[in-house]
């Protein structure tokens, strides 16, 4: 999952956040979620093809991979790196299995056609770290913009008023605190 460049966090559907991050549920705005198959201008979103599975999906559902000047395949979570990219849309266990069997190296070499490429065995960890960094950077921007709430009392007050669209719990949050916020 990736967040397009100018899309506010409040415009992202809760299910996309949960799928991409593995986080809790329901935080900031009361906006309706946009149709993921359309851009803001109402045009069809171009589809990308996963190099490993061959399945087609929108950019938001895939992770872009790019080749560094050294020929190393690296994740490009924001899809801003220059040059040709390849798209990946499989789960981490599927990627790890493909790396172990050598299927991923062949698929990525076909995608980048002839360029000298090296794929590290730590690619799944790098993808996870890049996605986590993109999300935390985005959360920091949303916090500075005043669209993100922190503090259990403030969140509970906004939840009771029906002003929360998504609620994420910290990994180290207590079950009792999480349950109280979910009930609010």
Secondary structure, 3 states (H helix, E strand, C coil): CCCCCCCCHHHCCHHHHHHHHCCCCCCCCCCCCCCCCECCCCCECCEEEECCCCCEEEHHHCEEEEECCCCEEEEECCCCCCCCEEEECCCHHHHHHHHHHCHHHHHHHHHHCCCCCECCCCHHHHHHHHHHHHHHHHHHHHHHCCCCCCCHHHHHHHHHCCCCCCCCCCCCCCHHHHHHHHHC
